[in-house]
Amino acid sequence: MEEGYQPLDYEADTVKAGETLYKTGRTSCYSQAQVTVESAYETVNYGAYNVAFDDVILTEKMLDPGDSGSSVWKKSE
C-alpha cells in the first residue's frame, strides 16, 4: 500500500503477536496459527538468487506445500 497499490474489496489490518490468524489452502484446507512476530525482515533462497522480504508476519506453522497464495484473515471483533 505504501507503494501505491491498494487491495480490492477489503481493508488491510494490523496484527499483534499472540493473535490467531486463519487460512484456507489447496493442501491443508483450513488451519489457524498464532502470530509470533508482527514485522520481520526475511531473505529467501531460490537456488540461483536470494529475495528479501520486509514487513513479513511470522506465525506458527499453518501452511503446507501447495498453499502458496492462500488468503489469511483474522476474526472481526
C-alpha positions as CSV (number, residue, x, y, z in Angstrom):
1,M,0.0,0.0,0.0
2,E,2.9,2.4,0.6
3,E,4.0,1.8,-3.0
4,G,0.5,2.9,-4.2
5,Y,-1.2,-0.5,-4.6
6,Q,-4.5,-1.0,-2.8
7,P,-6.0,-4.5,-2.3
8,L,-9.5,-4.8,-3.8
9,D,-12.7,-5.5,-1.8
10,Y,-11.1,-5.5,1.7
11,E,-9.2,-3.3,4.1
12,A,-5.8,-4.3,5.4
13,D,-5.5,-4.7,9.1
14,T,-2.6,-4.8,11.6
15,V,-1.8,-7.9,13.7
16,K,-0.2,-8.3,17.1
17,A,2.0,-11.1,18.5
18,G,-0.3,-13.7,20.1
19,E,-3.3,-13.1,17.8
20,T,-4.7,-16.0,15.9
21,L,-4.8,-16.0,12.1
22,Y,-6.9,-18.3,9.9
23,K,-6.4,-19.5,6.3
24,T,-7.7,-21.9,3.7
25,G,-5.5,-23.6,1.2
26,R,-5.4,-26.2,-1.5
27,T,-3.4,-28.7,0.6
28,S,-4.2,-28.1,4.2
29,C,-7.8,-26.9,3.6
30,Y,-8.3,-24.9,6.8
31,S,-5.8,-24.1,9.5
32,Q,-5.0,-21.5,12.2
33,A,-1.9,-20.3,13.9
34,Q,-0.7,-17.6,16.3
35,V,1.4,-14.6,15.2
36,T,4.9,-14.9,16.7
37,V,6.5,-11.8,15.1
38,E,4.5,-8.8,13.9
39,S,7.0,-7.5,11.4
40,A,10.2,-9.3,10.2
41,Y,12.8,-8.9,7.5
42,E,13.5,-12.3,5.8
43,T,15.6,-13.4,2.9
44,V,14.5,-16.5,0.9
45,N,17.0,-18.5,-1.2
46,Y,15.5,-19.6,-4.5
47,G,18.6,-21.5,-5.6
48,A,20.2,-19.1,-8.1
49,Y,19.3,-16.0,-6.2
50,N,18.0,-14.6,-2.9
51,V,15.0,-12.4,-2.5
52,A,14.5,-10.1,0.6
53,F,11.0,-9.5,2.0
54,D,10.3,-6.7,4.5
55,D,7.4,-6.3,7.0
56,V,6.6,-10.1,6.9
57,I,4.2,-11.5,9.5
58,L,5.6,-14.7,11.1
59,T,3.3,-17.3,12.6
60,E,3.4,-20.8,13.9
61,K,3.2,-23.5,11.2
62,M,0.0,-23.0,9.2
63,L,1.0,-23.8,5.5
64,D,1.8,-26.9,3.6
65,P,3.3,-27.2,0.1
66,G,0.7,-26.1,-2.4
67,D,-0.8,-23.4,-0.1
68,S,1.2,-20.5,-1.5
69,G,-1.0,-17.5,-2.2
70,S,-3.8,-18.7,0.2
71,S,-5.8,-15.9,1.8
72,V,-5.2,-15.3,5.5
73,W,-7.5,-13.4,7.8
74,K,-8.3,-12.8,11.5
75,K,-11.8,-12.8,13.1
76,S,-13.5,-9.4,13.2
77,E,-14.2,-8.1,16.7
